């Protein structure tokens, strides 16, 4: 994964993989912080969006229960 996370043209065989998820998350995080390697119109050309099943216009997806899971993991790791 580290070798491809910045390769916006990355295409794996088969279903979406971790690299696809990281590419999409990274682009969204960069946009959120005002850094944009691409303008949002160019995101249509990034295969990772199609692979993970998201439209480039979606800025984030809220997954139910993630906040609770994050707190639990922090509690386990930090003590």
C-alpha positions as a Python dict, from the first residue, in 0.01 Angstrom:
ca = {
    (1, 'X'): (0, 0, 0),
    (2, 'X'): (268, 262, 80),
    (3, 'X'): (400, 238, -274),
    (4, 'X'): (69, 338, -433),
    (5, 'X'): (-122, 567, -196),
    (6, 'X'): (-23, 880, -395),
    (7, 'X'): (-78, 720, -736),
    (8, 'X'): (-416, 865, -831),
    (9, 'X'): (-427, 648, -1144),
    (10, 'X'): (-377, 327, -940),
    (11, 'X'): (-592, 37, -1059),
    (12, 'X'): (-588, -303, -896),
    (13, 'X'): (-743, -619, -1031),
    (14, 'X'): (-1079, -709, -883),
    (15, 'X'): (-1263, -534, -602),
    (16, 'X'): (-1152, -225, -413),
    (17, 'X'): (-854, -273, -187),
    (18, 'X'): (-695, -74, 96),
    (19, 'X'): (-502, 143, -148),
    (20, 'X'): (-829, 256, -310),
    (21, 'X'): (-976, 344, 30),
    (22, 'X'): (-662, 535, 131),
    (23, 'X'): (-652, 729, -197),
    (24, 'X'): (-1013, 842, -156),
    (25, 'X'): (-971, 924, 214),
    (26, 'X'): (-648, 1113, 147),
    (27, 'X'): (-804, 1329, -126),
    (28, 'X'): (-1101, 1408, 97),
    (29, 'X'): (-876, 1488, 394),
    (30, 'X'): (-655, 1714, 182),
    (31, 'X'): (-960, 1898, 54),
    (32, 'X'): (-1091, 1938, 409),
    (33, 'X'): (-760, 2101, 507),
    (34, 'X'): (-750, 2330, 203),
    (35, 'X'): (-482, 2133, 17),
    (36, 'X'): (-591, 1999, -318),
    (37, 'X'): (-365, 1801, -551),
    (38, 'X'): (-663, 1796, -791),
    (39, 'X'): (-969, 2011, -821),
    (40, 'X'): (-1291, 1820, -747),
    (41, 'X'): (-1385, 1809, -1118),
    (42, 'X'): (-1069, 1602, -1184),
    (43, 'X'): (-1171, 1348, -921),
    (44, 'X'): (-1396, 1180, -1180),
    (45, 'X'): (-1077, 1045, -1342),
    (46, 'X'): (-954, 881, -1018),
    (47, 'X'): (-1042, 509, -1046),
    (48, 'X'): (-1043, 461, -667),
    (49, 'X'): (-1374, 649, -631),
    (50, 'X'): (-1554, 405, -860),
    (51, 'X'): (-1384, 108, -695),
    (52, 'X'): (-1502, 202, -346),
    (53, 'X'): (-1847, 296, -476),
    (54, 'X'): (-1840, 666, -392),
    (55, 'X'): (-1921, 961, -608),
    (56, 'X'): (-1642, 1221, -604),
    (57, 'X'): (-1894, 1481, -486),
    (58, 'X'): (-1943, 1296, -155),
    (59, 'X'): (-1727, 1473, 102),
    (60, 'X'): (-1760, 1210, 376),
    (61, 'X'): (-1960, 908, 472),
    (62, 'X'): (-2079, 874, 828),
    (63, 'X'): (-2071, 517, 945),
    (64, 'X'): (-2288, 438, 1243),
    (65, 'X'): (-2096, 325, 1551),
    (66, 'X'): (-1751, 436, 1436),
    (67, 'X'): (-1717, 701, 1709),
    (68, 'X'): (-1788, 445, 1979),
    (69, 'X'): (-1541, 198, 1824),
    (70, 'X'): (-1272, 465, 1807),
    (71, 'X'): (-1318, 550, 2175),
    (72, 'X'): (-1299, 181, 2267),
    (73, 'X'): (-979, 128, 2066),
    (74, 'X'): (-821, 440, 2218),
    (75, 'X'): (-912, 312, 2564),
    (76, 'X'): (-749, -25, 2490),
    (77, 'X'): (-434, 127, 2343),
    (78, 'X'): (-387, 418, 2582),
    (79, 'X'): (-520, 253, 2891),
}
